[in-house]
Amino acid sequence: MDNIGYMNPDDALKRVGGNKGLYVKLLGRFVEGNQYEEFIEVLQTGDMEEAARKIHALKGVVANLSLEKLHEDTIALEKAIKSGDDYEVLLMLFKSSYEITLEMIAEYTK
């Protein structure tokens, strides 16, 4: 599976001084973490202020890991949530990108 647009390992490796082992470890922490699930749970409660905080934190994590498509989607979703705009379509895109990104990570780290 081609990861172009979803992951940029070369960029991420620059961020971690070329240490692929560290990058793989950080990707593992992202996969095992529950930031995505926490965001979805908070969003379902209707607490939009907390949802905005959660997506903002997730945006930073995916940016640091150079998970590019997911980062783009978190930017759009955060903007919609903060401005009170309809975010349902953006949420579907975000969920899809998240699932594909997990597949890309699994492929990269095997």
TARA-V671960 format. One record per helix or strand of 2 or more residues. SS is the DSSP state (H for helix, E for strand). FROM is the first residue (numbers start at 1). LEN is the number of residues. If there is no record, write none. Layout:
ss={SS SS}
from={FROM FROM}
len={LEN LEN}
//
This chain:
ss={H H H H H H}
from={9 20 35 48 68 88}
len={7 13 11 17 16 22}
//
